[in-house]
Amino acid sequence: MAMTLRLTEEENLRLARLAQAEGRSKQEVVRLAIADRYQRMQQEEKLGEVLGRVLPKYRGLLDRLGSS
């Protein structure tokens, strides 16, 4: 699917420099950045789920450790 990406001159310059440094097209750099950001978001969501299960179990211990 086609998409138009509007960038400032500075953003376009940064993208061009990244693409040149990595030997990739600007399109590929953007696609990889999206994939990386999406992966980080998924990891943060998983961490939130784990903490939501684990923290209540150890709340008393954490409170005691925090007050010592």
All heavy atoms as TSV, in Angstrom:
chain	resi	resn	atom	element	x	y	z
A	1	MET	N	N	0.845	-1.171	0.000
A	1	MET	CA	C	0.000	0.000	0.000
A	1	MET	C	C	0.892	1.235	0.000
A	1	MET	O	O	1.839	1.333	0.768
A	1	MET	CB	C	-0.894	-0.013	1.239
A	1	MET	CG	C	-1.693	1.241	1.399
A	1	MET	SD	S	-2.809	1.226	2.817
A	1	MET	CE	C	-4.065	0.148	2.185
A	2	ALA	N	N	0.578	2.185	-0.833
A	2	ALA	CA	C	1.356	3.413	-0.933
A	2	ALA	C	C	0.979	4.383	0.174
A	2	ALA	O	O	-0.145	4.389	0.654
A	2	ALA	CB	C	1.120	4.071	-2.283
A	3	MET	N	N	1.966	5.199	0.553
A	3	MET	CA	C	1.738	6.177	1.602
A	3	MET	C	C	2.657	7.362	1.361
A	3	MET	O	O	3.809	7.187	0.959
A	3	MET	CB	C	2.053	5.552	2.961
A	3	MET	CG	C	1.877	6.474	4.117
A	3	MET	SD	S	2.334	5.608	5.638
A	3	MET	CE	C	3.140	6.906	6.497
A	4	THR	N	N	2.172	8.542	1.627
A	4	THR	CA	C	2.995	9.739	1.532
A	4	THR	C	C	3.466	10.103	2.931
A	4	THR	O	O	2.667	10.175	3.858
A	4	THR	CB	C	2.195	10.916	0.935
A	4	THR	OG1	O	1.751	10.543	-0.356
A	4	THR	CG2	C	3.041	12.166	0.846
A	5	LEU	N	N	4.749	10.307	3.071
A	5	LEU	CA	C	5.327	10.676	4.358
A	5	LEU	C	C	5.853	12.101	4.238
A	5	LEU	O	O	6.762	12.363	3.441
A	5	LEU	CB	C	6.449	9.710	4.731
A	5	LEU	CG	C	7.183	9.965	6.041
A	5	LEU	CD1	C	6.210	9.843	7.218
A	5	LEU	CD2	C	8.331	8.977	6.191
A	6	ARG	N	N	5.280	12.988	4.999
A	6	ARG	CA	C	5.714	14.380	4.950
A	6	ARG	C	C	6.719	14.630	6.071
A	6	ARG	O	O	6.413	14.446	7.242
A	6	ARG	CB	C	4.509	15.301	5.082
A	6	ARG	CG	C	3.621	15.277	3.853
A	6	ARG	CD	C	2.425	16.196	4.016
A	6	ARG	NE	N	1.642	16.274	2.814
A	6	ARG	CZ	C	0.756	15.365	2.416
A	6	ARG	NH1	N	0.563	14.283	3.143
A	6	ARG	NH2	N	0.078	15.512	1.297
A	7	LEU	N	N	7.901	15.071	5.674
A	7	LEU	CA	C	8.975	15.331	6.626
A	7	LEU	C	C	9.432	16.772	6.501
A	7	LEU	O	O	9.356	17.366	5.428
A	7	LEU	CB	C	10.173	14.409	6.348
A	7	LEU	CG	C	9.943	12.908	6.392
A	7	LEU	CD1	C	11.184	12.175	5.934
A	7	LEU	CD2	C	9.549	12.477	7.786
A	8	THR	N	N	9.943	17.296	7.601
A	8	THR	CA	C	10.594	18.599	7.524
A	8	THR	C	C	11.918	18.405	6.794
A	8	THR	O	O	12.390	17.272	6.595
A	8	THR	CB	C	10.868	19.162	8.930
A	8	THR	OG1	O	11.823	18.312	9.582
A	8	THR	CG2	C	9.594	19.277	9.757
A	9	GLU	N	N	12.539	19.493	6.403
A	9	GLU	CA	C	13.837	19.405	5.735
A	9	GLU	C	C	14.860	18.714	6.642
A	9	GLU	O	O	15.653	17.892	6.179
A	9	GLU	CB	C	14.333	20.793	5.325
A	9	GLU	CG	C	13.569	21.376	4.164
A	9	GLU	CD	C	14.136	22.710	3.718
A	9	GLU	OE1	O	15.368	22.920	3.824
A	9	GLU	OE2	O	13.334	23.541	3.267
A	10	GLU	N	N	14.818	19.051	7.930
A	10	GLU	CA	C	15.754	18.452	8.889
A	10	GLU	C	C	15.510	16.951	9.018
A	10	GLU	O	O	16.461	16.160	9.043
A	10	GLU	CB	C	15.624	19.135	10.252
A	10	GLU	CG	C	16.569	18.597	11.308
A	10	GLU	CD	C	18.044	18.867	11.016
A	10	GLU	OE1	O	18.354	19.842	10.308
A	10	GLU	OE2	O	18.878	18.079	11.499
A	11	GLU	N	N	14.259	16.546	9.120
A	11	GLU	CA	C	13.941	15.121	9.220
A	11	GLU	C	C	14.377	14.378	7.965
A	11	GLU	O	O	14.922	13.275	8.046
A	11	GLU	CB	C	12.440	14.924	9.457
A	11	GLU	CG	C	11.976	15.393	10.821
A	11	GLU	CD	C	10.471	15.503	10.928
A	11	GLU	OE1	O	9.790	15.677	9.895
A	11	GLU	OE2	O	9.973	15.421	12.074
A	12	ASN	N	N	14.152	14.998	6.807
A	12	ASN	CA	C	14.555	14.372	5.551
A	12	ASN	C	C	16.074	14.223	5.471
A	12	ASN	O	O	16.583	13.199	5.007
A	12	ASN	CB	C	14.029	15.171	4.357
A	12	ASN	CG	C	14.253	14.449	3.052
A	12	ASN	OD1	O	13.898	13.272	2.908
A	12	ASN	ND2	N	14.860	15.138	2.112
A	13	LEU	N	N	16.786	15.229	5.946
A	13	LEU	CA	C	18.248	15.171	5.966
A	13	LEU	C	C	18.723	14.051	6.890
A	13	LEU	O	O	19.618	13.274	6.530
A	13	LEU	CB	C	18.825	16.513	6.414
A	13	LEU	CG	C	20.344	16.605	6.519
A	13	LEU	CD1	C	20.998	16.346	5.171
A	13	LEU	CD2	C	20.751	17.963	7.054
A	14	ARG	N	N	18.117	13.945	8.066
A	14	ARG	CA	C	18.487	12.872	9.003
A	14	ARG	C	C	18.215	11.502	8.396
A	14	ARG	O	O	19.035	10.590	8.516
A	14	ARG	CB	C	17.712	13.021	10.307
A	14	ARG	CG	C	18.124	14.200	11.136
A	14	ARG	CD	C	17.252	14.336	12.348
A	14	ARG	NE	N	17.582	15.526	13.115
A	14	ARG	CZ	C	16.897	15.947	14.147
A	14	ARG	NH1	N	15.824	15.280	14.550
A	14	ARG	NH2	N	17.253	17.039	14.777
A	15	LEU	N	N	17.060	11.373	7.758
A	15	LEU	CA	C	16.712	10.099	7.127
A	15	LEU	C	C	17.700	9.762	6.021
A	15	LEU	O	O	18.155	8.618	5.914
A	15	LEU	CB	C	15.282	10.160	6.579
A	15	LEU	CG	C	14.765	8.919	5.864
A	15	LEU	CD1	C	14.846	7.679	6.752
A	15	LEU	CD2	C	13.333	9.169	5.386
A	16	ALA	N	N	18.045	10.732	5.217
A	16	ALA	CA	C	19.009	10.506	4.138
A	16	ALA	C	C	20.375	10.097	4.690
A	16	ALA	O	O	21.024	9.186	4.157
A	16	ALA	CB	C	19.139	11.762	3.279
A	17	ARG	N	N	20.797	10.741	5.775
A	17	ARG	CA	C	22.084	10.395	6.387
A	17	ARG	C	C	22.061	8.978	6.964
A	17	ARG	O	O	23.031	8.235	6.842
A	17	ARG	CB	C	22.443	11.401	7.471
A	17	ARG	CG	C	22.871	12.728	6.927
A	17	ARG	CD	C	23.248	13.686	8.031
A	17	ARG	NE	N	23.711	14.952	7.484
A	17	ARG	CZ	C	23.959	16.017	8.209
A	17	ARG	NH1	N	23.817	15.977	9.527
A	17	ARG	NH2	N	24.369	17.133	7.648
A	18	LEU	N	N	20.947	8.619	7.612
A	18	LEU	CA	C	20.822	7.249	8.129
A	18	LEU	C	C	20.882	6.233	6.998
A	18	LEU	O	O	21.579	5.220	7.095
A	18	LEU	CB	C	19.498	7.086	8.887
A	18	LEU	CG	C	19.433	7.610	10.299
A	18	LEU	CD1	C	17.983	7.573	10.797
A	18	LEU	CD2	C	20.309	6.771	11.211
A	19	ALA	N	N	20.138	6.514	5.945
A	19	ALA	CA	C	20.098	5.598	4.808
A	19	ALA	C	C	21.480	5.434	4.201
A	19	ALA	O	O	21.918	4.306	3.914
A	19	ALA	CB	C	19.107	6.107	3.763
A	20	GLN	N	N	22.190	6.530	4.034
A	20	GLN	CA	C	23.533	6.466	3.452
A	20	GLN	C	C	24.482	5.701	4.375
A	20	GLN	O	O	25.249	4.849	3.921
A	20	GLN	CB	C	24.062	7.872	3.197
A	20	GLN	CG	C	25.422	7.876	2.525
A	20	GLN	CD	C	25.911	9.283	2.235
A	20	GLN	OE1	O	25.413	10.268	2.794
A	20	GLN	NE2	N	26.890	9.390	1.361
A	21	ALA	N	N	24.422	5.980	5.660
A	21	ALA	CA	C	25.319	5.323	6.612
A	21	ALA	C	C	25.068	3.819	6.673
A	21	ALA	O	O	26.006	3.044	6.876
A	21	ALA	CB	C	25.140	5.933	8.004
A	22	GLU	N	N	23.802	3.411	6.501
A	22	GLU	CA	C	23.455	1.994	6.586
A	22	GLU	C	C	23.457	1.302	5.234
A	22	GLU	O	O	23.264	0.089	5.154
A	22	GLU	CB	C	22.074	1.840	7.246
A	22	GLU	CG	C	22.050	2.306	8.681
A	22	GLU	CD	C	20.673	2.169	9.314
A	22	GLU	OE1	O	19.754	1.630	8.671
A	22	GLU	OE2	O	20.521	2.608	10.473
A	23	GLY	N	N	23.655	2.060	4.164
A	23	GLY	CA	C	23.629	1.476	2.833
A	23	GLY	C	C	22.251	0.944	2.462
A	23	GLY	O	O	22.122	-0.094	1.815
A	24	ARG	N	N	21.220	1.657	2.897
A	24	ARG	CA	C	19.835	1.252	2.642
A	24	ARG	C	C	19.101	2.401	1.959
A	24	ARG	O	O	19.561	3.533	1.968
A	24	ARG	CB	C	19.111	0.933	3.955
A	24	ARG	CG	C	19.745	-0.134	4.799
A	24	ARG	CD	C	18.969	-0.297	6.112
A	24	ARG	NE	N	19.633	-1.119	7.073
A	24	ARG	CZ	C	19.557	-2.443	7.129
A	24	ARG	NH1	N	18.819	-3.084	6.249
A	24	ARG	NH2	N	20.198	-3.121	8.047
A	25	SER	N	N	17.931	2.091	1.443
A	25	SER	CA	C	17.081	3.150	0.915
A	25	SER	C	C	16.386	3.842	2.083
A	25	SER	O	O	16.276	3.282	3.182
A	25	SER	CB	C	16.031	2.569	-0.037
A	25	SER	OG	O	15.098	1.764	0.683
A	26	LYS	N	N	15.919	5.054	1.835
A	26	LYS	CA	C	15.181	5.766	2.879
A	26	LYS	C	C	13.917	4.983	3.243
A	26	LYS	O	O	13.554	4.904	4.416
A	26	LYS	CB	C	14.840	7.185	2.430
A	26	LYS	CG	C	16.074	8.069	2.305
A	26	LYS	CD	C	15.755	9.544	2.213
A	26	LYS	CE	C	15.061	9.950	0.966
A	26	LYS	NZ	N	14.892	11.419	0.848
A	27	GLN	N	N	13.286	4.387	2.256
A	27	GLN	CA	C	12.085	3.593	2.517
A	27	GLN	C	C	12.389	2.437	3.451
A	27	GLN	O	O	11.642	2.172	4.400
A	27	GLN	CB	C	11.514	3.052	1.208
A	27	GLN	CG	C	10.312	2.151	1.408
A	27	GLN	CD	C	9.784	1.593	0.091
A	27	GLN	OE1	O	10.011	2.152	-0.968
A	27	GLN	NE2	N	9.085	0.480	0.170
A	28	GLU	N	N	13.506	1.756	3.221
A	28	GLU	CA	C	13.861	0.619	4.073
A	28	GLU	C	C	14.170	1.070	5.497
A	28	GLU	O	O	13.800	0.401	6.460
A	28	GLU	CB	C	15.034	-0.145	3.479
A	28	GLU	CG	C	15.319	-1.444	4.184
A	28	GLU	CD	C	16.408	-2.269	3.511
A	28	GLU	OE1	O	17.003	-1.809	2.525
A	28	GLU	OE2	O	16.658	-3.373	4.010
A	29	VAL	N	N	14.832	2.197	5.641
A	29	VAL	CA	C	15.136	2.723	6.978
A	29	VAL	C	C	13.838	3.008	7.736
A	29	VAL	O	O	13.704	2.650	8.918
A	29	VAL	CB	C	16.015	3.992	6.890
A	29	VAL	CG1	C	16.143	4.666	8.252
A	29	VAL	CG2	C	17.391	3.645	6.338
A	30	VAL	N	N	12.865	3.604	7.065
A	30	VAL	CA	C	11.585	3.906	7.711
A	30	VAL	C	C	10.869	2.620	8.085
A	30	VAL	O	O	10.348	2.479	9.195
A	30	VAL	CB	C	10.700	4.789	6.798
A	30	VAL	CG1	C	9.291	4.905	7.347
A	30	VAL	CG2	C	11.327	6.170	6.628
A	31	ARG	N	N	10.839	1.644	7.173
A	31	ARG	CA	C	10.169	0.378	7.460
A	31	ARG	C	C	10.815	-0.331	8.647
A	31	ARG	O	O	10.123	-0.870	9.516
A	31	ARG	CB	C	10.179	-0.511	6.223
A	31	ARG	CG	C	9.229	0.007	5.140
A	31	ARG	CD	C	9.258	-0.797	3.835
A	31	ARG	NE	N	9.106	-2.211	4.078
A	31	ARG	CZ	C	9.962	-3.142	3.654
A	31	ARG	NH1	N	11.044	-2.812	2.969
A	31	ARG	NH2	N	9.745	-4.410	3.890
A	32	LEU	N	N	12.142	-0.325	8.712
A	32	LEU	CA	C	12.839	-0.964	9.831
A	32	LEU	C	C	12.581	-0.212	11.142
A	32	LEU	O	O	12.453	-0.834	12.197
A	32	LEU	CB	C	14.340	-1.043	9.549
A	32	LEU	CG	C	14.750	-2.047	8.476
A	32	LEU	CD1	C	16.223	-1.865	8.107
A	32	LEU	CD2	C	14.474	-3.466	8.923
A	33	ALA	N	N	12.492	1.107	11.078
A	33	ALA	CA	C	12.208	1.896	12.277
A	33	ALA	C	C	10.816	1.569	12.811
A	33	ALA	O	O	10.621	1.448	14.028
A	33	ALA	CB	C	12.322	3.388	11.966
A	34	ILE	N	N	9.864	1.405	11.922
A	34	ILE	CA	C	8.507	1.041	12.337
A	34	ILE	C	C	8.510	-0.346	12.976
A	34	ILE	O	O	7.900	-0.549	14.031
A	34	ILE	CB	C	7.532	1.096	11.146
A	34	ILE	CG1	C	7.353	2.539	10.682
A	34	ILE	CG2	C	6.189	0.464	11.509
A	34	ILE	CD1	C	6.651	2.672	9.342
A	35	ALA	N	N	9.198	-1.286	12.355
A	35	ALA	CA	C	9.265	-2.646	12.898
A	35	ALA	C	C	9.913	-2.649	14.281
A	35	ALA	O	O	9.443	-3.333	15.200
A	35	ALA	CB	C	10.029	-3.560	11.945
A	36	ASP	N	N	10.981	-1.864	14.446
A	36	ASP	CA	C	11.673	-1.793	15.732
A	36	ASP	C	C	10.769	-1.187	16.798
A	36	ASP	O	O	10.669	-1.704	17.917
A	36	ASP	CB	C	12.947	-0.958	15.591
A	36	ASP	CG	C	13.702	-0.833	16.891
A	36	ASP	OD1	O	14.166	-1.870	17.413
A	36	ASP	OD2	O	13.827	0.305	17.395
A	37	ARG	N	N	10.096	-0.110	16.461
A	37	ARG	CA	C	9.199	0.548	17.426
A	37	ARG	C	C	8.055	-0.370	17.818
A	37	ARG	O	O	7.666	-0.433	18.982
A	37	ARG	CB	C	8.667	1.843	16.804
A	37	ARG	CG	C	7.707	2.590	17.682
A	37	ARG	CD	C	8.433	3.208	18.865
A	37	ARG	NE	N	7.461	4.002	19.617
A	37	ARG	CZ	C	7.350	3.962	20.914
A	37	ARG	NH1	N	8.164	3.237	21.639
A	37	ARG	NH2	N	6.442	4.673	21.513
A	38	TYR	N	N	7.507	-1.109	16.854
A	38	TYR	CA	C	6.416	-2.026	17.137
A	38	TYR	C	C	6.883	-3.153	18.064
A	38	TYR	O	O	6.185	-3.521	19.011
A	38	TYR	CB	C	5.866	-2.612	15.836
A	38	TYR	CG	C	4.630	-3.442	16.030
A	38	TYR	CD1	C	3.390	-2.843	16.216
A	38	TYR	CD2	C	4.696	-4.834	16.053
A	38	TYR	CE1	C	2.253	-3.600	16.417
A	38	TYR	CE2	C	3.561	-5.601	16.252
A	38	TYR	CZ	C	2.341	-4.970	16.426
A	38	TYR	OH	O	1.224	-5.735	16.625
A	39	GLN	N	N	8.079	-3.669	17.831
A	39	GLN	CA	C	8.626	-4.728	18.680
A	39	GLN	C	C	8.824	-4.224	20.110
A	39	GLN	O	O	8.498	-4.916	21.074
A	39	GLN	CB	C	9.950	-5.238	18.122
A	39	GLN	CG	C	10.548	-6.355	18.944
A	39	GLN	CD	C	11.883	-6.833	18.381
A	39	GLN	OE1	O	12.472	-6.204	17.506
A	39	GLN	NE2	N	12.362	-7.946	18.895
A	40	ARG	N	N	9.339	-3.004	20.252
A	40	ARG	CA	C	9.512	-2.433	21.596
A	40	ARG	C	C	8.172	-2.256	22.298
A	40	ARG	O	O	8.061	-2.510	23.496
A	40	ARG	CB	C	10.265	-1.108	21.526
A	40	ARG	CG	C	11.767	-1.309	21.323
A	40	ARG	CD	C	12.529	-0.005	21.445
A	40	ARG	NE	N	12.355	0.727	20.199
A	40	ARG	CZ	C	12.274	2.054	20.114
A	40	ARG	NH1	N	12.337	2.797	21.191
A	40	ARG	NH2	N	12.130	2.646	18.950
A	41	MET	N	N	7.157	-1.835	21.560
A	41	MET	CA	C	5.832	-1.667	22.150
A	41	MET	C	C	5.300	-3.010	22.647
A	41	MET	O	O	4.759	-3.100	23.751
A	41	MET	CB	C	4.856	-1.078	21.121
A	41	MET	CG	C	3.458	-0.843	21.676
A	41	MET	SD	S	2.275	-0.270	20.436
A	41	MET	CE	C	2.014	-1.775	19.499
A	42	GLN	N	N	5.481	-4.057	21.860
A	42	GLN	CA	C	5.020	-5.377	22.280
A	42	GLN	C	C	5.761	-5.850	23.521
A	42	GLN	O	O	5.161	-6.435	24.426
A	42	GLN	CB	C	5.197	-6.388	21.146
A	42	GLN	CG	C	4.196	-6.215	20.031
A	42	GLN	CD	C	4.344	-7.276	18.970
A	42	GLN	OE1	O	5.456	-7.609	18.556
A	42	GLN	NE2	N	3.226	-7.826	18.541
A	43	GLN	N	N	7.065	-5.603	23.590
A	43	GLN	CA	C	7.839	-5.995	24.761
A	43	GLN	C	C	7.380	-5.237	25.999
A	43	GLN	O	O	7.288	-5.809	27.087
A	43	GLN	CB	C	9.332	-5.766	24.515
A	43	GLN	CG	C	9.929	-6.738	23.525
A	43	GLN	CD	C	11.366	-6.394	23.153
A	43	GLN	OE1	O	11.816	-5.261	23.320
A	43	GLN	NE2	N	12.079	-7.376	22.629
A	44	GLU	N	N	7.081	-3.952	25.843
A	44	GLU	CA	C	6.590	-3.158	26.971
A	44	GLU	C	C	5.238	-3.671	27.440
A	44	GLU	O	O	4.974	-3.713	28.646
A	44	GLU	CB	C	6.505	-1.684	26.575
A	44	GLU	CG	C	7.860	-1.026	26.411
A	44	GLU	CD	C	7.775	0.373	25.810
A	44	GLU	OE1	O	6.651	0.871	25.571
A	44	GLU	OE2	O	8.836	0.959	25.562
A	45	GLU	N	N	4.388	-4.067	26.512
A	45	GLU	CA	C	3.080	-4.613	26.883
A	45	GLU	C	C	3.246	-5.924	27.645
A	45	GLU	O	O	2.569	-6.150	28.658
A	45	GLU	CB	C	2.215	-4.829	25.641
A	45	GLU	CG	C	1.702	-3.546	25.035
A	45	GLU	CD	C	0.962	-3.753	23.717
A	45	GLU	OE1	O	0.942	-4.896	23.186
A	45	GLU	OE2	O	0.409	-2.764	23.209
A	46	LYS	N	N	4.154	-6.787	27.183
A	46	LYS	CA	C	4.401	-8.055	27.873
A	46	LYS	C	C	4.947	-7.805	29.272
A	46	LYS	O	O	4.553	-8.468	30.228
A	46	LYS	CB	C	5.372	-8.931	27.076
A	46	LYS	CG	C	4.770	-9.523	25.835
A	46	LYS	CD	C	5.797	-10.337	25.065
A	46	LYS	CE	C	5.244	-10.828	23.745
A	46	LYS	NZ	N	6.249	-11.527	22.940
A	47	LEU	N	N	5.864	-6.848	29.396
A	47	LEU	CA	C	6.421	-6.512	30.699
A	47	LEU	C	C	5.321	-6.017	31.632
A	47	LEU	O	O	5.266	-6.400	32.807
A	47	LEU	CB	C	7.510	-5.458	30.565
A	47	LEU	CG	C	8.141	-4.965	31.863
A	47	LEU	CD1	C	8.795	-6.113	32.624
A	47	LEU	CD2	C	9.143	-3.865	31.579
A	48	GLY	N	N	4.435	-5.184	31.106
A	48	GLY	CA	C	3.319	-4.697	31.906
A	48	GLY	C	C	2.431	-5.826	32.394
A	48	GLY	O	O	1.983	-5.826	33.549
A	49	GLU	N	N	2.181	-6.815	31.535
A	49	GLU	CA	C	1.370	-7.968	31.928
A	49	GLU	C	C	2.049	-8.767	33.035
A	49	GLU	O	O	1.416	-9.166	34.013
A	49	GLU	CB	C	1.110	-8.862	30.719
A	49	GLU	CG	C	0.192	-8.257	29.677
A	49	GLU	CD	C	0.134	-9.088	28.405
A	49	GLU	OE1	O	0.653	-10.230	28.395
A	49	GLU	OE2	O	-0.426	-8.588	27.417
A	50	VAL	N	N	3.349	-8.994	32.884
A	50	VAL	CA	C	4.098	-9.762	33.882
A	50	VAL	C	C	4.124	-9.008	35.213
A	50	VAL	O	O	3.870	-9.593	36.269
A	50	VAL	CB	C	5.533	-10.063	33.393
A	50	VAL	CG1	C	6.397	-10.611	34.514
A	50	VAL	CG2	C	5.498	-11.041	32.219
A	51	LEU	N	N	4.412	-7.724	35.160
A	51	LEU	CA	C	4.439	-6.936	36.392
A	51	LEU	C	C	3.068	-6.889	37.048
A	51	LEU	O	O	2.960	-6.908	38.282
A	51	LEU	CB	C	4.936	-5.519	36.114
A	51	LEU	CG	C	6.418	-5.390	35.770
A	51	LEU	CD1	C	6.754	-3.950	35.391
A	51	LEU	CD2	C	7.297	-5.882	36.893
A	52	GLY	N	N	2.019	-6.858	36.247
A	52	GLY	CA	C	0.672	-6.864	36.792
A	52	GLY	C	C	0.356	-8.139	37.564
A	52	GLY	O	O	-0.421	-8.136	38.513
A	53	ARG	N	N	0.976	-9.250	37.167
A	53	ARG	CA	C	0.782	-10.518	37.874
A	53	ARG	C	C	1.728	-10.661	39.053
A	53	ARG	O	O	1.361	-11.186	40.104
A	53	ARG	CB	C	0.997	-11.693	36.911
A	53	ARG	CG	C	-0.083	-11.866	35.890
A	53	ARG	CD	C	0.019	-13.196	35.155
A	53	ARG	NE	N	1.372	-13.569	34.744
A	53	ARG	CZ	C	1.888	-13.324	33.531
A	53	ARG	NH1	N	1.173	-12.689	32.637
A	53	ARG	NH2	N	3.102	-13.718	33.234
A	54	VAL	N	N	2.961	-10.214	38.903
A	54	VAL	CA	C	3.995	-10.461	39.901
A	54	VAL	C	C	3.964	-9.455	41.055
A	54	VAL	O	O	4.107	-9.846	42.214
A	54	VAL	CB	C	5.393	-10.464	39.243
A	54	VAL	CG1	C	6.499	-10.522	40.277
A	54	VAL	CG2	C	5.509	-11.636	38.276
A	55	LEU	N	N	3.778	-8.182	40.751
A	55	LEU	CA	C	3.836	-7.163	41.801
A	55	LEU	C	C	2.830	-7.391	42.920
A	55	LEU	O	O	3.209	-7.269	44.095
A	55	LEU	CB	C	3.689	-5.765	41.202
A	55	LEU	CG	C	4.916	-5.231	40.481
A	55	LEU	CD1	C	4.644	-3.834	39.925
A	55	LEU	CD2	C	6.140	-5.206	41.374
A	56	PRO	N	N	1.576	-7.703	42.612
A	56	PRO	CA	C	0.644	-7.935	43.732
A	56	PRO	C	C	1.088	-9.079	44.647
A	56	PRO	O	O	0.905	-9.012	45.859
A	56	PRO	CB	C	-0.677	-8.274	43.031
A	56	PRO	CG	C	-0.577	-7.622	41.704
A	56	PRO	CD	C	0.869	-7.723	41.329
A	57	LYS	N	N	1.706	-10.082	44.086
A	57	LYS	CA	C	2.159	-11.228	44.871
A	57	LYS	C	C	3.241	-10.821	45.868
A	57	LYS	O	O	3.306	-11.353	46.976
A	57	LYS	CB	C	2.682	-12.312	43.923
A	57	LYS	CG	C	3.147	-13.570	44.599
A	57	LYS	CD	C	3.585	-14.594	43.573
A	57	LYS	CE	C	4.061	-15.873	44.241
A	57	LYS	NZ	N	4.477	-16.886	43.256
A	58	TYR	N	N	4.099	-9.875	45.473
A	58	TYR	CA	C	5.225	-9.478	46.319
A	58	TYR	C	C	5.064	-8.075	46.895
A	58	TYR	O	O	6.025	-7.488	47.376
A	58	TYR	CB	C	6.533	-9.571	45.520
A	58	TYR	CG	C	6.855	-10.979	45.098
A	58	TYR	CD1	C	6.635	-11.402	43.789
A	58	TYR	CD2	C	7.343	-11.903	46.012
A	58	TYR	CE1	C	6.915	-12.701	43.406
A	58	TYR	CE2	C	7.623	-13.208	45.644
A	58	TYR	CZ	C	7.404	-13.600	44.339
A	58	TYR	OH	O	7.676	-14.888	43.956
A	59	ARG	N	N	3.866	-7.527	46.862
A	59	ARG	CA	C	3.625	-6.161	47.334
A	59	ARG	C	C	4.101	-5.964	48.776
A	59	ARG	O	O	4.766	-4.984	49.090
A	59	ARG	CB	C	2.142	-5.818	47.216
A	59	ARG	CG	C	1.738	-4.486	47.804
A	59	ARG	CD	C	2.358	-3.271	47.140
A	59	ARG	NE	N	2.029	-3.256	45.717
A	59	ARG	CZ	C	2.773	-2.630	44.810
A	59	ARG	NH1	N	3.849	-1.968	45.147
A	59	ARG	NH2	N	2.451	-2.646	43.547
A	60	GLY	N	N	3.762	-6.881	49.668
A	60	GLY	CA	C	4.159	-6.753	51.070
A	60	GLY	C	C	5.670	-6.726	51.226
A	60	GLY	O	O	6.219	-5.890	51.952
A	61	LEU	N	N	6.346	-7.610	50.549
A	61	LEU	CA	C	7.809	-7.664	50.617
A	61	LEU	C	C	8.412	-6.371	50.071
A	61	LEU	O	O	9.322	-5.788	50.666
A	61	LEU	CB	C	8.330	-8.869	49.828
A	61	LEU	CG	C	9.837	-8.988	49.674
A	61	LEU	CD1	C	10.510	-9.128	51.037
A	61	LEU	CD2	C	10.196	-10.149	48.771
A	62	LEU	N	N	7.910	-5.904	48.949
A	62	LEU	CA	C	8.437	-4.676	48.353
A	62	LEU	C	C	8.194	-3.485	49.272
A	62	LEU	O	O	9.071	-2.614	49.400
A	62	LEU	CB	C	7.809	-4.439	46.979
A	62	LEU	CG	C	8.195	-5.449	45.897
A	62	LEU	CD1	C	7.346	-5.253	44.654
A	62	LEU	CD2	C	9.683	-5.332	45.565
A	63	ASP	N	N	7.044	-3.440	49.916
A	63	ASP	CA	C	6.768	-2.353	50.860
A	63	ASP	C	C	7.742	-2.386	52.031
A	63	ASP	O	O	8.236	-1.351	52.469
A	63	ASP	CB	C	5.330	-2.429	51.361
A	63	ASP	CG	C	4.311	-2.042	50.296
A	63	ASP	OD1	O	4.715	-1.409	49.285
A	63	ASP	OD2	O	3.135	-2.387	50.472
A	64	ARG	N	N	8.006	-3.591	52.548
A	64	ARG	CA	C	8.944	-3.709	53.663
A	64	ARG	C	C	10.357	-3.316	53.243
A	64	ARG	O	O	11.079	-2.671	53.996
A	64	ARG	CB	C	8.933	-5.131	54.235
A	64	ARG	CG	C	7.659	-5.464	55.008
A	64	ARG	CD	C	7.757	-6.747	55.798
A	64	ARG	NE	N	8.109	-7.930	55.016
A	64	ARG	CZ	C	7.249	-8.704	54.360
A	64	ARG	NH1	N	5.958	-8.438	54.383
A	64	ARG	NH2	N	7.670	-9.758	53.683
A	65	LEU	N	N	10.759	-3.726	52.056
A	65	LEU	CA	C	12.102	-3.371	51.573
A	65	LEU	C	C	12.219	-1.863	51.352
A	65	LEU	O	O	13.264	-1.270	51.618
A	65	LEU	CB	C	12.414	-4.103	50.264
A	65	LEU	CG	C	12.705	-5.597	50.382
A	65	LEU	CD1	C	12.799	-6.220	49.001
A	65	LEU	CD2	C	13.994	-5.829	51.154
A	66	GLY	N	N	11.152	-1.270	50.866
A	66	GLY	CA	C	11.160	0.168	50.601
A	66	GLY	C	C	11.212	1.008	51.866
A	66	GLY	O	O	11.736	2.121	51.852
A	67	SER	N	N	10.720	0.487	52.973
A	67	SER	CA	C	10.695	1.273	54.207
A	67	SER	C	C	11.920	1.020	55.084
A	67	SER	O	O	12.053	1.629	56.126
A	67	SER	CB	C	9.426	0.955	54.998
A	67	SER	OG	O	9.429	-0.402	55.404
A	68	SER	N	N	12.806	0.120	54.657
A	68	SER	CA	C	13.984	-0.137	55.503
A	68	SER	C	C	15.161	0.702	55.118
A	68	SER	O	O	15.202	1.478	54.261
A	68	SER	CB	C	14.406	-1.600	55.459
A	68	SER	OG	O	14.367	-2.155	54.193
